[in-house]
């Protein structure tokens, strides 16, 4: 895994790449997602899920596999 300029190689051929951001969960997030520059190595569903940060009440998006 590497990058060409500021984009990760895995994102260069992705249909969701748009102007340096990710459109994969645009409807859910109502915004673009940041590009993923690394791999955690854990297999699982990477679809974004909303969680609320208890201290601030802010909602953030994390991969579904990270919820459990």
C-alpha positions as CSV (number, residue, x, y, z in Angstrom):
1,X,0.0,0.0,0.0
2,X,1.3,3.4,-0.9
3,X,0.3,6.6,-2.4
4,X,0.7,8.8,-5.5
5,X,0.8,12.4,-4.4
6,X,-1.7,12.8,-1.6
7,X,-4.0,9.9,-2.6
8,X,-3.8,6.3,-1.3
9,X,-3.2,3.9,-4.2
10,X,-6.3,1.9,-3.1
11,X,-8.5,5.0,-3.6
12,X,-7.2,5.9,-7.1
13,X,-9.4,3.3,-8.9
14,X,-12.3,3.5,-6.5
15,X,-15.7,4.6,-7.9
16,X,-16.3,6.7,-4.7
17,X,-13.3,8.9,-5.0
18,X,-14.3,12.5,-5.7
19,X,-11.9,15.5,-5.5
20,X,-9.7,13.9,-2.9
21,X,-12.6,12.7,-0.6
22,X,-14.8,9.6,-0.3
23,X,-18.5,9.5,-1.4
24,X,-19.1,6.0,-0.1
25,X,-21.4,7.1,2.7
26,X,-22.4,10.5,1.5
27,X,-26.1,10.0,2.1
28,X,-25.6,8.7,5.6
29,X,-23.0,11.2,6.7
30,X,-24.5,14.1,4.7
31,X,-20.9,14.9,3.9
32,X,-17.8,13.4,2.3
33,X,-15.6,11.1,4.3
34,X,-11.8,11.4,4.7
35,X,-9.7,9.0,2.6
36,X,-8.4,6.0,4.5
37,X,-4.6,6.1,4.3
38,X,-3.9,2.9,6.2
39,X,-5.1,-0.6,6.9
40,X,-5.8,-1.9,10.4
41,X,-5.5,-5.5,9.3
42,X,-8.7,-6.6,10.9
43,X,-11.2,-8.2,8.5
44,X,-14.8,-7.1,8.6
45,X,-17.5,-4.8,7.3
46,X,-16.1,-1.3,6.7
47,X,-19.4,0.4,6.0
48,X,-19.5,3.6,8.1
49,X,-21.7,3.6,11.3
50,X,-22.6,6.6,13.4
51,X,-21.7,6.6,17.1
52,X,-22.1,9.4,19.6
53,X,-19.1,10.5,21.7
54,X,-20.5,10.5,25.2
55,X,-18.4,13.4,26.6
56,X,-19.2,15.8,23.8
57,X,-22.4,14.4,22.3
58,X,-20.8,14.8,18.8
59,X,-21.6,12.1,16.3
60,X,-18.7,10.5,14.4
61,X,-18.5,7.8,11.7
62,X,-16.4,4.7,12.3
63,X,-16.2,1.4,10.4
64,X,-18.9,-1.1,11.3
65,X,-16.2,-3.6,12.3
66,X,-15.0,-1.2,15.0
67,X,-18.3,-1.0,16.8
68,X,-17.9,-4.4,18.5
